[in-house]
């Protein structure tokens, strides 16, 4: 079972920590990461910390479901 782990600002300590806003939605189990500086790209932050965007997570989930379903056969 998947357990939501909120993103903490301390994770981004260093060069970008003060230039990122993080909002966690615990009930929905997702977070928003916003860059407060034009010099910091969210794509770079995601890559550096091994995080996935919503679209990437959704695509990976769909692929896993398709792979799991391919092993089932329907017999009546």
C-alpha distances in whole Angstrom, upper triangle without the diagonal:
4,6,10,13,16,19,22,25,26,24,27,29,32,34,32,30,33,33,29,28,25,23,20,19,16,16,15,13,16,19,22,24,28,31,34,36,37,37,33,31,28,27,29,26,23,25,26,22,20,19,18,20,18,20,19,15,16,18,16,13,16,17,14,15,18,18,16,18,21,21,21,25,26,29,31
4,7,9,13,15,18,22,23,20,23,26,29,30,28,27,29,29,26,24,21,20,16,15,13,14,13,10,12,15,19,20,24,27,30,32,34,33,30,28,24,24,25,23,20,21,22,19,17,15,15,16,15,17,16,13,14,16,14,12,15,17,14,15,18,18,17,19,22,22,23,27,28,31,33
4,6,10,13,15,19,20,18,21,24,27,29,26,25,27,27,24,22,19,17,14,13,11,12,12,8,11,13,17,19,23,26,28,31,32,32,29,27,23,24,25,22,19,21,22,18,17,15,15,17,16,19,18,14,16,19,17,15,18,20,18,18,22,22,21,23,26,26,27,30,32,35,37
4,6,9,12,16,17,16,18,21,24,26,23,22,24,24,20,19,15,14,10,10,8,9,9,6,8,10,14,15,19,22,25,27,29,29,26,24,20,21,22,19,17,19,20,16,15,13,13,15,14,17,16,13,15,18,17,15,19,20,19,20,23,24,23,25,28,28,29,33,34,37,39
4,6,9,13,14,12,15,18,21,23,20,18,21,21,18,17,13,13,9,11,9,12,12,8,9,9,13,14,18,20,23,25,27,27,23,22,19,20,20,17,15,18,18,14,14,12,13,15,15,18,17,15,17,20,18,17,21,22,21,22,26,26,25,28,30,31,32,35,37,40,42
4,6,10,11,11,13,16,19,21,18,16,18,18,15,13,9,9,6,8,7,11,11,8,7,7,10,11,15,17,20,22,25,25,21,20,17,19,19,16,14,17,17,14,14,12,13,14,14,18,18,15,18,21,20,19,23,24,23,25,28,28,28,30,33,34,35,38,40,43,45
4,7,9,7,9,12,15,17,14,12,14,15,12,11,7,8,7,10,10,14,14,11,9,7,9,9,12,14,17,19,21,21,18,17,14,16,16,12,12,15,14,11,12,10,12,13,14,18,17,16,18,21,20,20,24,25,24,26,29,29,29,32,34,35,36,40,41,45,47
4,5,6,8,10,13,15,13,10,12,14,11,10,8,9,9,12,12,16,16,14,12,10,11,10,13,15,16,19,21,21,18,18,16,18,17,13,14,17,15,12,14,13,15,16,18,21,21,19,22,25,24,24,27,29,28,30,33,33,33,35,38,38,40,44,45,48,51
4,5,6,7,10,12,10,7,9,10,8,8,7,10,11,14,15,19,19,17,15,12,12,10,12,12,13,16,19,18,15,16,14,17,16,12,14,16,15,12,15,14,17,17,19,22,22,21,24,26,26,26,30,31,30,32,35,35,36,38,40,41,43,46,48,51,54
4,5,5,9,12,11,7,10,12,11,11,11,13,14,17,18,21,22,19,17,15,15,13,15,15,16,18,21,20,17,18,16,19,17,14,15,17,15,12,15,15,18,20,22,25,24,23,26,28,27,28,31,32,31,34,36,36,37,39,41,42,44,48,49,53,55
4,6,9,11,10,8,11,13,11,12,11,14,14,17,17,21,21,18,16,13,14,12,14,15,16,18,20,19,16,16,14,16,14,11,12,14,11,8,12,12,15,17,19,22,21,20,24,25,24,25,28,29,28,31,33,33,33,36,38,39,41,45,47,50,52
4,6,8,6,5,8,9,8,10,10,13,15,18,19,23,22,19,17,14,14,11,12,12,13,14,17,15,12,13,12,14,12,9,11,13,10,8,12,12,15,17,19,22,21,21,24,26,25,26,29,30,30,32,34,34,35,38,40,41,43,46,48,52,54
4,7,7,5,8,10,10,12,13,16,17,21,22,26,25,23,20,17,17,14,15,14,15,15,18,16,14,16,15,17,15,12,14,16,12,11,15,16,19,20,23,26,25,24,28,29,28,30,33,33,33,36,38,38,39,41,43,44,46,50,52,55,58
4,6,6,8,10,11,14,15,19,20,24,25,29,28,26,23,20,19,16,16,14,15,14,17,14,13,15,15,17,14,12,15,16,12,13,16,17,21,22,25,27,26,26,30,31,30,32,35,35,35,38,40,39,40,43,45,46,48,52,54,57,60
4,6,8,8,10,14,16,19,21,25,27,30,29,27,24,21,19,16,15,12,13,12,14,11,10,13,13,15,12,11,14,15,12,13,17,17,20,21,24,26,25,26,29,30,30,32,35,35,35,38,40,40,41,44,45,46,49,52,54,58,60
4,6,5,7,10,12,16,18,22,24,27,26,24,21,17,16,12,11,9,9,9,11,9,7,10,10,13,11,9,12,13,11,12,15,15,18,18,21,23,23,24,27,28,28,29,32,33,33,36,37,38,39,41,43,44,46,50,52,55,58
4,6,6,9,10,14,16,20,21,25,24,22,19,16,15,11,11,10,10,11,14,13,10,13,12,15,13,10,13,15,13,12,16,15,18,19,21,24,23,24,27,28,28,29,32,33,33,36,38,38,39,41,43,44,46,50,52,55,58
4,6,8,11,14,17,20,22,26,25,24,21,17,15,12,11,9,8,9,13,12,11,14,14,17,15,13,16,18,16,16,19,18,21,21,23,26,26,26,29,31,31,32,35,36,36,38,40,41,42,44,46,47,49,53,54,58,60
4,7,10,14,17,20,22,26,25,23,20,16,14,10,8,6,5,6,9,9,8,10,11,14,13,11,14,17,15,15,18,17,19,19,21,23,24,24,27,29,29,30,33,34,35,37,39,39,40,43,44,46,48,51,53,56,59
4,6,10,13,16,19,22,21,19,16,12,10,7,6,5,6,8,11,11,8,10,9,13,12,9,12,15,14,13,16,14,16,16,18,20,21,21,24,25,26,27,30,31,31,33,35,36,37,39,41,43,44,48,49,53,55
4,7,10,13,16,19,18,17,14,10,8,6,5,6,7,10,13,14,12,13,11,14,15,12,14,17,16,15,17,15,17,16,17,20,21,21,23,25,26,26,29,31,31,33,35,36,37,39,41,42,44,47,48,52,54
4,7,10,12,16,15,13,11,7,6,5,6,9,10,14,16,17,14,14,11,15,15,12,13,16,16,14,16,13,15,14,15,18,19,18,20,23,23,24,26,28,28,30,32,33,34,36,38,39,41,44,45,49,51
4,7,10,12,12,11,9,6,5,7,8,12,13,16,19,20,17,17,14,17,18,15,15,19,19,17,18,15,15,14,14,18,19,18,20,23,23,23,26,28,28,29,31,33,33,35,37,39,40,43,44,47,49
4,6,9,9,8,6,4,6,9,12,15,17,20,22,23,20,19,16,18,20,16,16,19,19,17,17,14,15,14,14,17,18,16,18,21,21,21,24,26,25,26,29,30,30,32,35,36,37,40,41,44,46
4,6,6,6,5,6,8,11,14,18,19,23,25,26,23,22,18,20,22,19,18,21,22,19,19,16,16,15,13,17,18,16,17,21,21,20,22,25,25,25,28,29,29,30,33,35,35,38,39,42,44
4,5,5,7,8,11,14,17,21,22,26,28,29,25,25,21,23,24,21,20,23,23,20,20,17,17,17,15,19,20,17,18,22,21,20,23,25,24,24,28,29,28,30,33,34,34,37,38,41,43
4,5,8,11,14,17,20,23,25,28,30,32,28,27,23,25,27,24,22,25,26,23,23,19,19,18,16,19,21,18,18,22,22,19,22,25,24,23,27,28,27,28,32,33,33,36,36,39,40
4,6,9,11,15,18,22,24,27,28,30,26,25,21,22,25,22,20,23,24,21,21,17,16,15,12,16,17,14,14,18,18,16,19,22,21,21,24,26,25,26,29,30,30,34,34,37,39
4,7,11,14,17,20,23,26,27,28,25,23,19,20,22,19,17,20,21,18,17,14,14,13,11,15,16,13,14,17,17,15,18,20,19,20,23,24,24,25,28,29,30,33,34,37,39
4,7,10,13,17,19,22,24,25,21,19,16,17,19,16,14,17,19,16,15,12,11,10,9,12,13,11,12,16,16,15,18,20,20,20,23,25,24,26,29,30,31,34,35,39,40
4,7,10,13,16,19,20,21,18,16,13,15,17,14,12,16,17,14,14,11,11,10,9,13,14,13,14,17,18,17,20,22,22,23,26,27,27,29,32,33,34,37,38,42,44
4,6,10,13,15,17,18,15,14,10,13,15,12,11,15,16,14,15,12,11,9,10,13,14,14,15,18,19,19,22,24,24,25,28,29,29,31,33,35,36,40,41,44,46
4,7,10,12,14,15,11,11,7,10,12,9,9,13,13,12,13,11,11,10,11,14,15,15,17,19,20,21,23,25,25,27,29,30,31,33,35,37,38,42,43,46,49
4,6,9,11,12,10,9,7,11,12,10,11,15,15,14,16,14,14,12,14,16,17,18,20,22,23,24,26,28,28,30,32,33,34,36,38,40,41,44,46,49,51
4,5,7,9,6,7,6,10,11,9,11,14,14,15,17,15,16,14,16,18,19,20,22,24,25,26,28,30,31,32,34,35,37,38,40,42,44,47,48,52,54
4,7,9,8,10,10,14,14,13,15,18,17,18,20,18,19,18,20,22,23,24,26,28,28,30,32,33,34,36,38,39,40,42,44,46,47,51,52,56,58
4,5,6,8,10,13,13,12,15,17,17,18,21,19,20,19,22,23,24,25,27,29,30,31,33,34,36,38,39,40,42,43,45,47,49,52,53,57,59
4,6,7,10,12,12,13,16,17,17,19,21,20,21,19,22,23,23,25,27,28,29,31,33,34,35,37,38,40,41,43,44,47,49,51,53,57,59
4,7,10,12,11,12,15,16,15,17,20,19,20,19,22,23,23,25,28,28,29,31,33,34,35,37,39,39,41,43,44,46,49,52,53,57,60
4,6,9,7,8,11,12,12,14,16,15,17,16,19,20,20,22,24,25,26,28,30,30,32,34,35,36,38,40,41,43,45,48,50,54,56
4,5,5,7,9,10,11,13,14,13,14,13,16,17,17,19,21,22,23,25,27,27,29,31,32,33,35,37,38,40,42,45,47,51,53
4,5,5,6,9,10,11,12,10,11,10,13,14,14,16,18,19,20,22,24,24,26,28,29,30,32,34,35,37,39,42,44,47,50
4,5,5,6,9,10,10,9,9,9,12,12,12,14,17,17,17,20,22,22,23,26,27,27,29,32,32,35,37,40,42,45,48
4,5,5,6,9,10,10,11,12,15,16,15,17,20,20,20,22,24,24,25,28,29,30,31,34,35,37,39,42,44,48,51
4,5,5,6,8,8,10,11,14,16,14,16,19,20,19,22,24,24,25,28,29,29,31,33,35,36,39,42,44,48,50
4,6,6,6,5,6,7,11,13,11,12,15,16,16,18,20,21,21,24,26,26,27,30,31,33,35,38,40,44,46
4,6,5,6,8,10,14,14,12,14,17,17,16,19,21,21,21,24,26,25,27,30,31,32,35,38,40,44,47
4,6,8,11,13,16,18,15,16,20,20,19,22,24,24,24,27,29,28,30,33,34,35,37,41,43,47,50
4,6,9,12,15,17,15,15,19,19,18,20,23,23,23,26,27,27,28,31,32,33,36,39,42,45,48
4,7,10,13,15,12,12,16,16,14,17,20,19,19,22,24,23,25,27,29,30,32,36,38,41,44
4,7,10,12,9,9,13,14,13,15,18,18,18,21,23,23,24,26,28,29,31,35,37,40,43
4,6,8,6,6,9,10,10,12,14,15,15,18,20,20,21,24,25,27,29,32,34,38,40
4,5,5,6,9,10,11,12,14,15,17,18,20,21,23,24,26,28,30,33,34,38,40
4,5,5,6,9,10,10,12,14,15,16,18,20,21,22,24,27,28,31,32,36,38
4,5,5,6,9,10,11,12,14,15,16,18,20,21,23,25,26,29,31,34,37
4,5,5,6,9,10,11,12,14,15,16,18,20,21,24,25,28,30,34,36
4,5,5,6,9,10,11,12,14,15,16,18,20,22,24,27,28,32,35
4,5,5,6,9,10,11,12,14,15,16,18,21,22,25,26,30,32
4,5,5,6,9,10,11,12,14,15,17,19,21,24,25,29,31
4,5,5,6,9,10,11,12,14,15,18,19,23,25,28,31
4,5,5,6,9,10,11,12,14,16,18,21,22,26,29
4,5,5,6,9,10,11,12,15,16,19,20,24,26
4,5,5,6,9,10,11,13,15,18,20,24,27
4,6,5,6,9,10,12,14,17,19,23,26
4,5,5,6,9,10,11,15,16,20,23
4,5,5,6,9,10,13,15,19,21
4,6,5,7,10,13,15,19,22
4,6,6,8,11,14,17,20
4,5,5,8,11,14,17
4,6,8,11,14,17
4,7,10,13,16
4,7,10,13
4,6,10
4,7
4
